[in-house]
């Protein structure tokens, strides 16, 4: 694997973890990607990860289920993914250093042209 290129195995593993966590929680909880303003990170925090986990631990919940930190993003965006209840999400969105929130969505693969792309012939294979 070359440096700088995404590892599809790694992302598949992360996807499976997110799927299993989100399916095991009640309907009130959902996975989100939270985009934060890194320039607003307070000085006492040495890393964005420690700041994000501190933010999550400060969120209150009516059902006593704490938010679950899934992943910290450092390259394309500054932020993290987490499983949150609706009330926790609303608290997070009111924070001044919050940019945007993206709910987890599932994409569908469209592979109608894959055999042609791979050079496969019908009824023959390679």
N, CA, C and O atoms as a GROMACS GRO file, in nm:
protein
  504
    1UNK      N    1   0.084  -0.117   0.000
    1UNK     CA    2   0.000   0.000   0.000
    1UNK      C    3   0.089   0.124   0.000
    1UNK      O    4   0.182   0.134   0.080
    2UNK      N    5   0.061   0.216  -0.088
    2UNK     CA    6   0.138   0.340  -0.095
    2UNK      C    7   0.092   0.435   0.014
    2UNK      O    8  -0.024   0.434   0.056
    3UNK      N    9   0.185   0.519   0.059
    3UNK     CA   10   0.149   0.620   0.158
    3UNK      C   11   0.063   0.726   0.091
    3UNK      O   12   0.087   0.763  -0.024
    4UNK      N   13  -0.036   0.775   0.164
    4UNK     CA   14  -0.120   0.880   0.111
    4UNK      C   15  -0.244   0.830   0.041
    4UNK      O   16  -0.338   0.907   0.020
    5UNK      N   17  -0.249   0.703   0.003
    5UNK     CA   18  -0.367   0.648  -0.062
    5UNK      C   19  -0.452   0.578   0.043
    5UNK      O   20  -0.400   0.514   0.134
    6UNK      N   21  -0.585   0.591   0.031
    6UNK     CA   22  -0.672   0.530   0.131
    6UNK      C   23  -0.667   0.378   0.124
    6UNK      O   24  -0.654   0.319   0.016
    7UNK      N   25  -0.678   0.319   0.236
    7UNK     CA   26  -0.683   0.174   0.244
    7UNK      C   27  -0.829   0.133   0.246
    7UNK      O   28  -0.901   0.161   0.342
    8UNK      N   29  -0.874   0.066   0.140
    8UNK     CA   30  -1.014   0.027   0.132
    8UNK      C   31  -1.048  -0.075   0.239
    8UNK      O   32  -1.161  -0.078   0.288
    9UNK      N   33  -0.954  -0.158   0.276
    9UNK     CA   34  -0.977  -0.254   0.384
    9UNK      C   35  -1.001  -0.180   0.515
    9UNK      O   36  -1.089  -0.217   0.592
   10UNK      N   37  -0.922  -0.077   0.541
   10UNK     CA   38  -0.938   0.003   0.662
   10UNK      C   39  -1.076   0.068   0.666
   10UNK      O   40  -1.145   0.061   0.768
   11UNK      N   41  -1.116   0.132   0.556
   11UNK     CA   42  -1.246   0.198   0.552
   11UNK      C   43  -1.360   0.098   0.560
   11UNK      O   44  -1.465   0.129   0.617
   12UNK      N   45  -1.343  -0.019   0.504
   12UNK     CA   46  -1.445  -0.123   0.517
   12UNK      C   47  -1.460  -0.165   0.662
   12UNK      O   48  -1.571  -0.185   0.711
   13UNK      N   49  -1.348  -0.177   0.730
   13UNK     CA   50  -1.349  -0.213   0.872
   13UNK      C   51  -1.420  -0.106   0.953
   13UNK      O   52  -1.503  -0.138   1.038
   14UNK      N   53  -1.389   0.021   0.928
   14UNK     CA   54  -1.454   0.132   0.999
   14UNK      C   55  -1.604   0.129   0.971
   14UNK      O   56  -1.685   0.150   1.062
   15UNK      N   57  -1.642   0.104   0.846
   15UNK     CA   58  -1.783   0.098   0.810
   15UNK      C   59  -1.854  -0.012   0.887
   15UNK      O   60  -1.966   0.008   0.935
   16UNK      N   61  -1.791  -0.129   0.898
   16UNK     CA   62  -1.852  -0.239   0.972
   16UNK      C   63  -1.869  -0.205   1.120
   16UNK      O   64  -1.970  -0.239   1.180
   17UNK      N   65  -1.771  -0.140   1.177
   17UNK     CA   66  -1.781  -0.100   1.318
   17UNK      C   67  -1.896  -0.001   1.336
   17UNK      O   68  -1.977  -0.016   1.428
   18UNK      N   69  -1.903   0.098   1.250
   18UNK     CA   70  -2.010   0.197   1.260
   18UNK      C   71  -2.145   0.130   1.243
   18UNK      O   72  -2.240   0.161   1.316
   19UNK      N   73  -2.155   0.040   1.147
   19UNK     CA   74  -2.282  -0.029   1.124
   19UNK      C   75  -2.324  -0.112   1.244
   19UNK      O   76  -2.441  -0.110   1.283
   20UNK      N   77  -2.229  -0.184   1.302
   20UNK     CA   78  -2.265  -0.269   1.416
   20UNK      C   79  -2.302  -0.186   1.538
   20UNK      O   80  -2.393  -0.222   1.612
   21UNK      N   81  -2.233  -0.075   1.559
   21UNK     CA   82  -2.266   0.011   1.674
   21UNK      C   83  -2.401   0.076   1.653
   21UNK      O   84  -2.483   0.080   1.745
   22UNK      N   85  -2.425   0.128   1.534
   22UNK     CA   86  -2.551   0.198   1.511
   22UNK      C   87  -2.670   0.103   1.512
   22UNK      O   88  -2.780   0.143   1.551
   23UNK      N   89  -2.652  -0.022   1.470
   23UNK     CA   90  -2.763  -0.116   1.472
   23UNK      C   91  -2.791  -0.167   1.612
   23UNK      O   92  -2.903  -0.210   1.641
   24UNK      N   93  -2.692  -0.163   1.701
   24UNK     CA   94  -2.712  -0.212   1.837
   24UNK      C   95  -2.775  -0.107   1.928
   24UNK      O   96  -2.819  -0.140   2.038
   25UNK      N   97  -2.778   0.017   1.885
   25UNK     CA   98  -2.836   0.123   1.966
   25UNK      C   99  -2.983   0.143   1.930
   25UNK      O  100  -3.030   0.095   1.827
   26UNK      N  101  -3.052   0.213   2.016
   26UNK     CA  102  -3.193   0.240   1.991
   26UNK      C  103  -3.208   0.333   1.871
   26UNK      O  104  -3.111   0.388   1.820
   27UNK      N  105  -3.335   0.348   1.827
   27UNK     CA  106  -3.362   0.432   1.711
   27UNK      C  107  -3.331   0.578   1.736
   27UNK      O  108  -3.316   0.655   1.641
   28UNK      N  109  -3.321   0.618   1.862
   28UNK     CA  110  -3.295   0.757   1.895
   28UNK      C  111  -3.150   0.797   1.870
   28UNK      O  112  -3.119   0.916   1.862
   29UNK      N  113  -3.061   0.701   1.856
   29UNK     CA  114  -2.919   0.728   1.836
   29UNK      C  115  -2.881   0.705   1.690
   29UNK      O  116  -2.931   0.613   1.624
   30UNK      N  117  -2.792   0.790   1.640
   30UNK     CA  118  -2.749   0.780   1.501
   30UNK      C  119  -2.603   0.822   1.491
   30UNK      O  120  -2.552   0.897   1.575
   31UNK      N  121  -2.536   0.773   1.388
   31UNK     CA  122  -2.397   0.810   1.363
   31UNK      C  123  -2.392   0.940   1.283
   31UNK      O  124  -2.470   0.961   1.190
   32UNK      N  125  -2.299   1.027   1.322
   32UNK     CA  126  -2.282   1.156   1.254
   32UNK      C  127  -2.134   1.183   1.233
   32UNK      O  128  -2.049   1.134   1.307
   33UNK      N  129  -2.105   1.261   1.130
   33UNK     CA  130  -1.972   1.319   1.112
   33UNK      C  131  -1.987   1.466   1.152
   33UNK      O  132  -2.070   1.538   1.097
   34UNK      N  133  -1.905   1.509   1.246
   34UNK     CA  134  -1.914   1.644   1.300
   34UNK      C  135  -1.792   1.722   1.255
   34UNK      O  136  -1.679   1.685   1.286
   35UNK      N  137  -1.814   1.831   1.182
   35UNK     CA  138  -1.707   1.917   1.130
   35UNK      C  139  -1.688   2.031   1.229
   35UNK      O  140  -1.780   2.107   1.257
   36UNK      N  141  -1.566   2.043   1.282
   36UNK     CA  142  -1.536   2.143   1.385
   36UNK      C  143  -1.436   2.247   1.334
   36UNK      O  144  -1.365   2.224   1.236
   37UNK      N  145  -1.433   2.361   1.401
   37UNK     CA  146  -1.336   2.468   1.373
   37UNK      C  147  -1.213   2.443   1.459
   37UNK      O  148  -1.212   2.475   1.578
   38UNK      N  149  -1.110   2.387   1.398
   38UNK     CA  150  -0.990   2.351   1.475
   38UNK      C  151  -0.920   2.474   1.533
   38UNK      O  152  -0.855   2.465   1.637
   39UNK      N  153  -0.933   2.588   1.467
   39UNK     CA  154  -0.867   2.709   1.518
   39UNK      C  155  -0.928   2.754   1.651
   39UNK      O  156  -0.869   2.836   1.722
   40UNK      N  157  -1.046   2.702   1.684
   40UNK     CA  158  -1.111   2.738   1.811
   40UNK      C  159  -1.075   2.642   1.924
   40UNK      O  160  -1.127   2.654   2.035
   41UNK      N  161  -0.985   2.546   1.897
   41UNK     CA  162  -0.946   2.449   2.000
   41UNK      C  163  -0.877   2.522   2.116
   41UNK      O  164  -0.780   2.595   2.093
   42UNK      N  165  -0.925   2.503   2.239
   42UNK     CA  166  -0.862   2.568   2.354
   42UNK      C  167  -0.718   2.521   2.375
   42UNK      O  168  -0.685   2.406   2.345
   43UNK      N  169  -0.634   2.608   2.425
   43UNK     CA  170  -0.491   2.579   2.444
   43UNK      C  171  -0.461   2.460   2.534
   43UNK      O  172  -0.362   2.391   2.509
   44UNK      N  173  -0.540   2.432   2.639
   44UNK     CA  174  -0.505   2.318   2.726
   44UNK      C  175  -0.505   2.182   2.656
   44UNK      O  176  -0.447   2.086   2.706
   45UNK      N  177  -0.571   2.172   2.541
   45UNK     CA  178  -0.576   2.044   2.470
   45UNK      C  179  -0.457   2.031   2.378
   45UNK      O  180  -0.429   2.120   2.297
   46UNK      N  181  -0.386   1.919   2.390
   46UNK     CA  182  -0.266   1.899   2.308
   46UNK      C  183  -0.298   1.846   2.170
   46UNK      O  184  -0.221   1.867   2.076
   47UNK      N  185  -0.410   1.777   2.155
   47UNK     CA  186  -0.448   1.721   2.025
   47UNK      C  187  -0.597   1.745   2.001
   47UNK      O  188  -0.674   1.759   2.096
   48UNK      N  189  -0.637   1.751   1.875
   48UNK     CA  190  -0.781   1.763   1.846
   48UNK      C  191  -0.860   1.644   1.903
   48UNK      O  192  -0.973   1.661   1.948
   49UNK      N  193  -0.801   1.525   1.901
   49UNK     CA  194  -0.870   1.407   1.953
   49UNK      C  195  -0.909   1.426   2.100
   49UNK      O  196  -1.021   1.394   2.140
   50UNK      N  197  -0.817   1.478   2.181
   50UNK     CA  198  -0.849   1.499   2.323
   50UNK      C  199  -0.957   1.607   2.339
   50UNK      O  200  -1.039   1.599   2.430
   51UNK      N  201  -0.956   1.706   2.252
   51UNK     CA  202  -1.059   1.810   2.256
   51UNK      C  203  -1.196   1.751   2.221
   51UNK      O  204  -1.294   1.779   2.289
   52UNK      N  205  -1.201   1.669   2.115
   52UNK     CA  206  -1.328   1.610   2.073
   52UNK      C  207  -1.384   1.516   2.179
   52UNK      O  208  -1.504   1.517   2.205
   53UNK      N  209  -1.299   1.435   2.240
   53UNK     CA  210  -1.349   1.345   2.345
   53UNK      C  211  -1.397   1.424   2.466
   53UNK      O  212  -1.490   1.382   2.534
   54UNK      N  213  -1.334   1.537   2.494
   54UNK     CA  214  -1.379   1.622   2.603
   54UNK      C  215  -1.516   1.682   2.571
   54UNK      O  216  -1.604   1.689   2.657
   55UNK      N  217  -1.533   1.725   2.448
   55UNK     CA  218  -1.663   1.779   2.406
   55UNK      C  219  -1.771   1.672   2.422
   55UNK      O  220  -1.879   1.700   2.476
   56UNK      N  221  -1.742   1.551   2.377
   56UNK     CA  222  -1.841   1.443   2.387
   56UNK      C  223  -1.875   1.411   2.532
   56UNK      O  224  -1.991   1.386   2.564
   57UNK      N  225  -1.775   1.412   2.618
   57UNK     CA  226  -1.801   1.380   2.759
   57UNK      C  227  -1.882   1.489   2.829
   57UNK      O  228  -1.942   1.465   2.933
   58UNK      N  229  -1.884   1.610   2.772
   58UNK     CA  230  -1.959   1.719   2.833
   58UNK      C  231  -2.107   1.718   2.793
   58UNK      O  232  -2.187   1.792   2.851
   59UNK      N  233  -2.144   1.636   2.695
   59UNK     CA  234  -2.283   1.632   2.650
   59UNK      C  235  -2.368   1.551   2.746
   59UNK      O  236  -2.332   1.440   2.784
   60UNK      N  237  -2.482   1.606   2.783
   60UNK     CA  238  -2.572   1.534   2.872
   60UNK      C  239  -2.673   1.454   2.790
   60UNK      O  240  -2.695   1.482   2.672
   61UNK      N  241  -2.732   1.356   2.854
   61UNK     CA  242  -2.827   1.270   2.786
   61UNK      C  243  -2.944   1.237   2.878
   61UNK      O  244  -2.924   1.216   2.998
   62UNK      N  245  -3.063   1.234   2.822
   62UNK     CA  246  -3.181   1.201   2.902
   62UNK      C  247  -3.194   1.050   2.924
   62UNK      O  248  -3.260   1.008   3.019
   63UNK      N  249  -3.131   0.969   2.840
   63UNK     CA  250  -3.144   0.824   2.854
   63UNK      C  251  -3.020   0.759   2.917
   63UNK      O  252  -3.010   0.636   2.920
   64UNK      N  253  -2.928   0.839   2.966
   64UNK     CA  254  -2.806   0.791   3.033
   64UNK      C  255  -2.717   0.706   2.942
   64UNK      O  256  -2.638   0.625   2.992
   65UNK      N  257  -2.728   0.723   2.811
   65UNK     CA  258  -2.638   0.656   2.717
   65UNK      C  259  -2.537   0.759   2.671
   65UNK      O  260  -2.574   0.855   2.603
   66UNK      N  261  -2.410   0.742   2.707
   66UNK     CA  262  -2.310   0.842   2.667
   66UNK      C  263  -2.284   0.837   2.516
   66UNK      O  264  -2.304   0.733   2.453
   67UNK      N  265  -2.242   0.948   2.458
   67UNK     CA  266  -2.206   0.947   2.316
   67UNK      C  267  -2.086   0.856   2.292
   67UNK      O  268  -2.001   0.840   2.380
   68UNK      N  269  -2.080   0.797   2.175
   68UNK     CA  270  -1.972   0.706   2.140
   68UNK      C  271  -1.884   0.770   2.033
   68UNK      O  272  -1.932   0.799   1.923
   69UNK      N  273  -1.758   0.791   2.064
   69UNK     CA  274  -1.661   0.844   1.967
   69UNK      C  275  -1.619   0.731   1.876
   69UNK      O  276  -1.579   0.625   1.923
   70UNK      N  277  -1.628   0.753   1.744
   70UNK     CA  278  -1.593   0.648   1.648
   70UNK      C  279  -1.459   0.672   1.580
   70UNK      O  280  -1.379   0.580   1.565
   71UNK      N  281  -1.434   0.798   1.538
   71UNK     CA  282  -1.314   0.824   1.459
   71UNK      C  283  -1.284   0.974   1.463
   71UNK      O  284  -1.376   1.056   1.471
   72UNK      N  285  -1.156   1.009   1.457
   72UNK     CA  286  -1.113   1.148   1.448
   72UNK      C  287  -1.058   1.174   1.309
   72UNK      O  288  -0.969   1.102   1.263
   73UNK      N  289  -1.110   1.276   1.243
   73UNK     CA  290  -1.064   1.314   1.109
   73UNK      C  291  -0.960   1.424   1.121
   73UNK      O  292  -0.981   1.522   1.193
   74UNK      N  293  -0.847   1.408   1.051
   74UNK     CA  294  -0.737   1.504   1.060
   74UNK      C  295  -0.692   1.559   0.925
   74UNK      O  296  -0.618   1.658   0.921
   75UNK      N  297  -0.734   1.499   0.816
   75UNK     CA  298  -0.676   1.536   0.687
   75UNK      C  299  -0.768   1.620   0.600
   75UNK      O  300  -0.735   1.734   0.567
   76UNK      N  301  -0.881   1.568   0.562
   76UNK     CA  302  -0.970   1.640   0.472
   76UNK      C  303  -1.053   1.743   0.548
   76UNK      O  304  -1.069   1.857   0.503
   77UNK      N  305  -1.104   1.703   0.662
   77UNK     CA  306  -1.177   1.797   0.749
   77UNK      C  307  -1.123   1.784   0.890
   77UNK      O  308  -1.056   1.685   0.924
   78UNK      N  309  -1.151   1.881   0.971
   78UNK     CA  310  -1.120   1.873   1.114
   78UNK      C  311  -1.249   1.839   1.185
   78UNK      O  312  -1.345   1.917   1.184
   79UNK      N  313  -1.252   1.723   1.245
   79UNK     CA  314  -1.373   1.681   1.313
   79UNK      C  315  -1.366   1.537   1.356
   79UNK      O  316  -1.257   1.479   1.366
   80UNK      N  317  -1.481   1.479   1.381
   80UNK     CA  318  -1.487   1.343   1.431
   80UNK      C  319  -1.621   1.282   1.395
   80UNK      O  320  -1.714   1.352   1.355
   81UNK      N  321  -1.631   1.150   1.409
   81UNK     CA  322  -1.759   1.083   1.394
   81UNK      C  323  -1.797   1.026   1.529
   81UNK      O  324  -1.712   0.983   1.607
   82UNK      N  325  -1.927   1.026   1.554
   82UNK     CA  326  -1.976   0.980   1.684
   82UNK      C  327  -2.121   0.934   1.671
   82UNK      O  328  -2.193   0.974   1.579
   83UNK      N  329  -2.161   0.850   1.764
   83UNK     CA  330  -2.300   0.808   1.776
   83UNK      C  331  -2.362   0.896   1.884
   83UNK      O  332  -2.318   0.896   1.999
   84UNK      N  333  -2.467   0.970   1.846
   84UNK     CA  334  -2.529   1.068   1.935
   84UNK      C  335  -2.680   1.051   1.938
   84UNK      O  336  -2.741   1.005   1.841
   85UNK      N  337  -2.740   1.090   2.050
   85UNK     CA  338  -2.886   1.100   2.056
   85UNK      C  339  -2.925   1.235   1.997
   85UNK      O  340  -2.840   1.320   1.972
   86UNK      N  341  -3.054   1.254   1.974
   86UNK     CA  342  -3.100   1.380   1.918
   86UNK      C  343  -3.069   1.496   2.012
   86UNK      O  344  -3.030   1.604   1.967
   87UNK      N  345  -3.086   1.476   2.143
   87UNK     CA  346  -3.058   1.585   2.238
   87UNK      C  347  -2.908   1.618   2.243
   87UNK      O  348  -2.871   1.735   2.254
   88UNK      N  349  -2.823   1.516   2.234
   88UNK     CA  350  -2.678   1.540   2.232
   88UNK      C  351  -2.638   1.614   2.104
   88UNK      O  352  -2.553   1.703   2.108
   89UNK      N  353  -2.699   1.578   1.993
   89UNK     CA  354  -2.670   1.647   1.866
   89UNK      C  355  -2.709   1.794   1.875
   89UNK      O  356  -2.635   1.881   1.829
   90UNK      N  357  -2.824   1.823   1.933
   90UNK     CA  358  -2.868   1.962   1.946
   90UNK      C  359  -2.774   2.043   2.034
   90UNK      O  360  -2.746   2.159   2.005
   91UNK      N  361  -2.724   1.982   2.143
   91UNK     CA  362  -2.627   2.050   2.230
   91UNK      C  363  -2.499   2.081   2.153
   91UNK      O  364  -2.444   2.190   2.163
   92UNK      N  365  -2.453   1.984   2.076
   92UNK     CA  366  -2.329   2.000   2.000
   92UNK      C  367  -2.343   2.108   1.893
   92UNK      O  368  -2.250   2.186   1.872
   93UNK      N  369  -2.457   2.112   1.827
   93UNK     CA  370  -2.478   2.210   1.720
   93UNK      C  371  -2.487   2.352   1.773
   93UNK      O  372  -2.470   2.447   1.696
   94UNK      N  373  -2.514   2.370   1.900
   94UNK     CA  374  -2.520   2.504   1.959
   94UNK      C  375  -2.382   2.558   1.996
   94UNK      O  376  -2.368   2.676   2.030
   95UNK      N  377  -2.279   2.474   1.991
   95UNK     CA  378  -2.144   2.517   2.026
   95UNK      C  379  -2.089   2.609   1.918
   95UNK      O  380  -2.110   2.583   1.799
   96UNK      N  381  -2.019   2.716   1.956
   96UNK     CA  382  -1.970   2.812   1.856
   96UNK      C  383  -1.862   2.756   1.764
   96UNK      O  384  -1.843   2.810   1.655
   97UNK      N  385  -1.791   2.652   1.804
   97UNK     CA  386  -1.684   2.596   1.721
   97UNK      C  387  -1.732   2.483   1.631
   97UNK      O  388  -1.651   2.414   1.569
   98UNK      N  389  -1.863   2.462   1.624
   98UNK     CA  390  -1.923   2.360   1.538
   98UNK      C  391  -1.949   2.420   1.400
   98UNK      O  392  -2.012   2.525   1.389
   99UNK      N  393  -1.899   2.353   1.294
   99UNK     CA  394  -1.924   2.399   1.157
   99UNK      C  395  -2.048   2.335   1.097
   99UNK      O  396  -2.141   2.404   1.055
  100UNK      N  397  -2.048   2.201   1.093
  100UNK     CA  398  -2.157   2.130   1.026
  100UNK      C  399  -2.166   1.988   1.079
  100UNK      O  400  -2.071   1.935   1.137
  101UNK      N  401  -2.282   1.927   1.058
  101UNK     CA  402  -2.303   1.788   1.096
  101UNK      C  403  -2.360   1.715   0.976
  101UNK      O  404  -2.450   1.764   0.909
  102UNK      N  405  -2.307   1.596   0.950
  102UNK     CA  406  -2.353   1.513   0.839
  102UNK      C  407  -2.400   1.380   0.896
  102UNK      O  408  -2.323   1.307   0.958
  103UNK      N  409  -2.527   1.349   0.875
  103UNK     CA  410  -2.581   1.222   0.923
  103UNK      C  411  -2.526   1.108   0.838
  103UNK      O  412  -2.498   1.125   0.719
  104UNK      N  413  -2.510   0.992   0.900
  104UNK     CA  414  -2.462   0.874   0.829
  104UNK      C  415  -2.563   0.837   0.721
  104UNK      O  416  -2.683   0.829   0.746
  105UNK      N  417  -2.514   0.815   0.602
  105UNK     CA  418  -2.598   0.768   0.492
  105UNK      C  419  -2.530   0.649   0.426
  105UNK      O  420  -2.408   0.634   0.432
  106UNK      N  421  -2.609   0.567   0.366
  106UNK     CA  422  -2.555   0.450   0.298
  106UNK      C  423  -2.564   0.471   0.148
  106UNK      O  424  -2.670   0.506   0.095
  107UNK      N  425  -2.454   0.449   0.080
  107UNK     CA  426  -2.452   0.458  -0.064
  107UNK      C  427  -2.477   0.321  -0.125
  107UNK      O  428  -2.448   0.218  -0.064
  108UNK      N  429  -2.530   0.321  -0.244
  108UNK     CA  430  -2.555   0.196  -0.315
  108UNK      C  431  -2.459   0.187  -0.433
  108UNK      O  432  -2.442   0.283  -0.508
  109UNK      N  433  -2.398   0.073  -0.448
  109UNK     CA  434  -2.305   0.054  -0.558
  109UNK      C  435  -2.380   0.030  -0.688
  109UNK      O  436  -2.480  -0.042  -0.691
  110UNK      N  437  -2.334   0.092  -0.792
  110UNK     CA  438  -2.391   0.071  -0.924
  110UNK      C  439  -2.284   0.002  -1.008
  110UNK      O  440  -2.189   0.064  -1.055
  111UNK      N  441  -2.303  -0.127  -1.025
  111UNK     CA  442  -2.198  -0.206  -1.091
  111UNK      C  443  -2.245  -0.263  -1.224
  111UNK      O  444  -2.200  -0.370  -1.265
  112UNK      N  445  -2.334  -0.192  -1.292
  112UNK     CA  446  -2.388  -0.246  -1.416
  112UNK      C  447  -2.282  -0.256  -1.526
  112UNK      O  448  -2.296  -0.337  -1.617
  113UNK      N  449  -2.177  -0.175  -1.519
  113UNK     CA  450  -2.075  -0.177  -1.623
  113UNK      C  451  -1.946  -0.245  -1.578
  113UNK      O  452  -1.848  -0.245  -1.653
  114UNK      N  453  -1.945  -0.303  -1.460
  114UNK     CA  454  -1.822  -0.366  -1.410
  114UNK      C  455  -1.769  -0.478  -1.499
  114UNK      O  456  -1.649  -0.480  -1.524
  115UNK      N  457  -1.852  -0.570  -1.548
  115UNK     CA  458  -1.798  -0.677  -1.634
  115UNK      C  459  -1.730  -0.620  -1.760
  115UNK      O  460  -1.624  -0.669  -1.800
  116UNK      N  461  -1.790  -0.520  -1.821
  116UNK     CA  462  -1.730  -0.459  -1.940
  116UNK      C  463  -1.599  -0.390  -1.904
  116UNK      O  464  -1.499  -0.403  -1.976
  117UNK      N  465  -1.599  -0.317  -1.792
  117UNK     CA  466  -1.479  -0.248  -1.747
  117UNK      C  467  -1.366  -0.346  -1.720
  117UNK      O  468  -1.250  -0.316  -1.749
  118UNK      N  469  -1.398  -0.462  -1.665
  118UNK     CA  470  -1.298  -0.563  -1.633
  118UNK      C  471  -1.257  -0.646  -1.753
  118UNK      O  472  -1.169  -0.732  -1.743
  119UNK      N  473  -1.320  -0.622  -1.866
  119UNK     CA  474  -1.285  -0.697  -1.986
  119UNK      C  475  -1.343  -0.838  -1.989
  119UNK      O  476  -1.289  -0.925  -2.057
  120UNK      N  477  -1.450  -0.860  -1.916
  120UNK     CA  478  -1.513  -0.992  -1.912
  120UNK      C  479  -1.613  -1.004  -2.027
  120UNK      O  480  -1.679  -0.907  -2.064
  121UNK      N  481  -1.623  -1.123  -2.081
  121UNK     CA  482  -1.719  -1.150  -2.187
  121UNK      C  483  -1.830  -1.238  -2.131
  121UNK      O  484  -1.806  -1.325  -2.048
  122UNK      N  485  -1.952  -1.214  -2.178
  122UNK     CA  486  -2.064  -1.293  -2.129
  122UNK      C  487  -2.043  -1.440  -2.162
  122UNK      O  488  -1.997  -1.474  -2.272
  123UNK      N  489  -2.076  -1.526  -2.069
  123UNK     CA  490  -2.068  -1.672  -2.082
  123UNK      C  491  -1.927  -1.724  -2.102
  123UNK      O  492  -1.908  -1.845  -2.116
  124UNK      N  493  -1.826  -1.638  -2.102
  124UNK     CA  494  -1.689  -1.684  -2.123
  124UNK      C  495  -1.602  -1.651  -2.002
  124UNK      O  496  -1.522  -1.734  -1.959
  125UNK      N  497  -1.616  -1.532  -1.949
  125UNK     CA  498  -1.530  -1.488  -1.840
  125UNK      C  499  -1.414  -1.408  -1.895
  125UNK      O  500  -1.434  -1.318  -1.976
  126UNK      N  501  -1.293  -1.441  -1.852
  126UNK     CA  502  -1.177  -1.365  -1.898
  126UNK      C  503  -1.146  -1.395  -2.037
  126UNK      O  504  -1.051  -1.340  -2.093
   0.00000   0.00000   0.00000
